[in-house]
Amino acid sequence: MKVLVTGSSGLIGSMLVNALSNSFDISALDVRKSDHAPDVPTVLADGSDYASMSVAFEGVDAVVHLAANAPVETPWPDVLKNNISTTHNVYEAACQHGVKRIVFASSNHAVGNFEMDEPYSRIRVGDYEGLTPEEFKRIDHTVPIRPDSDYGVSKAFGEATGRYYHEHFGLEVACLRIGTVNPQNSPAGSVRTLATWLSHRDLTQLVTQCLTQPLGFEIFYGVSDNTWRFWDTDHAKKTVGYAPLDNGEDYR
C-alpha cells in the first residue's frame, strides 16, 4: 500500500514515517524535509497551496494527514491557513487523485470542553475521591462537538469535511481524536497526562489498523489503555481491532 504522510517533519509525523516504513510504501508532504527520515520521498510544498501540494497525491492509496499548527494557542490566521485550508486541500486532492482512504489527525480538543464537566474536571487534576475507573461514562464518538479553542474548531472542521467527502465522494475516513503524544513517550508533565497519554506504539498500531481494516467514516480516540482515561476506546477496539498495550498508570 502506498501511503502519503503529511506533516512528516513534526513529532508524530517523523515517528510514524519511520514506524510505518516496514509495512507500507511511504512518501511525504511537508514544507520542510524531515531530519528523522531523510530518505523518504518528500514533496516540499505549502499545504494551503492546492496546485503545489496536490502532486503529492498521484498514485497514492491512502493518506495519513497530520500537517497542521499543533499548539492549542495557535492564532486564528495560522489556524485558518495551515489547519483549515490545508485540510480541505488534502480531502480534495485525495478525491481528485483517486485516493481511497484518509486517516485524519483530529484532536481531543475538538471535544475539549467536556473536561469542564464532572467527573472529567476532577480526573484531569488527579482528584479521584469516590470515583471508580470502570463506573463513570467515558466520552465517546457520539458526543456533540465541544471545541475548546480555535485549534479545536479546526479539528472539528476536519471531521465534518471528512464526513462530507465520505458521503458524497466515497472516501473512507478515520478521524483520530489524539490525546497526549510527546517526545519522551511517557505520561510526563501533568496529572492529566496520566489519563490522556498515547504511546508511540499504540498510535502506530491504531494508524495501521485504520489503514488496513474495513472502514467507512469513523471517529476514534487516540489514547492508550490508561486506567483513568476519560475517552472511549471500545469503539476502536470493536471496529478496527485496536488493542492498546500501554497504561499511563504504570508511570505514576
RAPEVEN-V168447 format. One record per helix or strand of 2 or more residues. SS is the DSSP state (A for helix, B for strand). FROM is the first residue (numbers start at 1). TO is the last residue. Records with the same first field share a line. If there is no record, write none. Layout:
SS=FROM-TO + FROM-TO
This chain:
B=2-6 + 25-30 + 42-44 + 62-65 + 101-107 + 172-178 + 217-222
A=11-20 + 50-57 + 76-96 + 108-116 + 120-123 + 150-169 + 191-196 + 200-212 + 234-240 + 248-251
